[in-house]
Amino acid sequence: MNLLRAAATISGLTLVSRVLGLVRETLVASVYGAGPLTDAFFVAFRLPNMLRRLFAEGAFTQAFIPVLAQSQQESPQETRRVLDAVATMLFWVLTVVVAVGVVAAPGLVWLVASGLRQDAETFGIAVLMTRWMFPYILLISLVALAAAILNLSKRFAAPAFAPVLLNVSIILAALFLGRFFDPPVLALCAGVMIGGVLQLLWQVPSLVKIGLLPRIRFTPWKSLKDPAVQRVLKNMAPTLLAVSVSQFSLIINTQIASWLAPGSVSWVSYGDRLMEFPTSLLGIAMGTLLLPSLSQANAAGNTQRYSDLLDWGLRLALLLATPAMVGLALMAKPLTALLFHYGAFSTHDLLMTSHTVRAYGAGLVALTAVRILAPGFFAKQDVRTPVKIAVTVLVCTQLMNLVLVPWLAHAGLALSISLGAWLNAGWLLRGLKKRGSYIPRAGWRPFMLKVAVALAAMGVLLGFVSEYFDWGAMQSQPWLRIGLVLGMVVGGALLYFGLLMAMGLNIRQVMRPPAEKTGGATTTASDATKANHTSSANQPD
């Protein structure tokens, strides 16, 4: 497997998805602004998203991939049995969860954002939206199951492209379906559900092609007794607690935001969307790639490759995430203006959202590192350590909220998350090094020094240009604003990477995947892929 090509594939398709995600948020901000109705939508959409991270992309995926990787070491028949049993269990459990969620929607909305009850109409719309979108948890969990299977089978393209369909669906719903709903914001809920169906259907042909389409049985009680399902559930229990900690923190933050000024939930959501753009390009791509690769290295007992994969991911994070962090911090207002300052999105919304972006940007490198370091524990089916770290970080984050929210309002919530991410990443790194799972390779100090020098020069350039213009006043000159912001991004990137190369840093070498030893010979991941090119099982998706 060519890890660099796989990472490029995931990052490229993730880039398309995130660009469309920003288009989606730009459209929502322009049409609906930042107020009670958008607060209601973001709260309602957050509920199935939280459960998705609990049951699907979070605890389930992290517990399922190592078990599936182990079954592939045994036989195709064992892999098929594991897939069918786990899929059956997941489908029926989440069907019950959806039914309960639809009935209990008023209580769930109150639990997440009780401040919405200050306006009965807003609270009622949030409840209605929750009922419409709660089945999304079942759809997206099946999407996550399919993605886990395809990623472990080295078929990264289809699952990486699936989120594009959700964003396109919401965009089209916002543009064309609003006139059919009262209030029009309900069209966004229809877009979410249509997008969930499309994401699931999109991955079915790829699963059929590799012969691993799960079969859902009507005997869930038998599946629950299956040994593989028992292992997944056993692994999920502590992992679920770890993911629940972060989601519990999100609930607390949403509760706090719902009691702040109207629009606070939306300001935080828009800022989060902008922050997720660079995080996803590297963090999600590397996390998606590393978990199956680390799981296979662990199953094969290849400790050197295990450590080298982590080292490679961290170097890429430092190389690519640090300029994004500096860029977000210094370009918060121009970027927010470029993406959201249209139509119903006011100058006040621009200022408030830019504060959130700047606060989130402070933790971008740490958030990316967590997505790289956490698989180092999950691949070894060790979830106890991340749980302990997550609980400690939750306590620290909420203690920081007590200080930062009275001072910075909604931006304090974002800054607490960023600072908590640094604590999380630091403790994860310390844990991996302490147990010997990760041994840093030589050359880190000169590498970090060169990156720091390039960042300082880029920061001076972006800081000067960002403060020179009145970005809010350019609302009537959108093309000028677009040209200036894109010029800053391109100019900053050219200066950063140009200085790195001038200082002798071989960027291609840093990005090259670690070598893999097979049969006593050392080969690169690229060489291994070329050797297997004639095998139809390894053809790109």
Secondary structure, 3 states (H helix, E strand, C coil): CCHHHHHHHHHHHHHHHHHHHHHHHHHHHHHHCCCHHHHHHHHHHHHHHHHHHHHCCCHHHHHHHHHHHHHHCCCHHHHHHHHHHHHHHHHHHHHHHHHHHHHCHHHHHHHHHHHHHHCHHHHHHHHHHHHHHCCHHHHHHHHHHHHHHHHHCCCCHHHHHHHHHHHHHHHHHHHHCHHHCCCHHHHHHHHHHHHHHHHHHHHHHHHHHCCCCCCCCCCHHHHHCCHHHHHHHHHHHHHHHHHHHHHHHHHHHHHHHHCCCCCHHHHHHHHHHHHHHHHHHHHHHHHHHHHHHHHHHHHCCCHHHHHHHHHHHHHHHHHHHHHHHHHHHHCHHHHHHHHHCCCCCCHHHHHHHHHHHHHHHCCHHHHHHHHHHHHHHHCCCCCHHHHHHHHHHHHHHHHHHHHHHHHHCHHHHHHHHHHHHHHHHHHHHHHHHHCCCCCCCCCHHHHHHHHHHHHHHHHHHHHHHHHHCCCHHHHHCHHHHHHHHHHHHHHHHHHHHHHHHHCCCCHHHHHCCCCEEECCEEECHHHHHHHCCCCHHHCCC
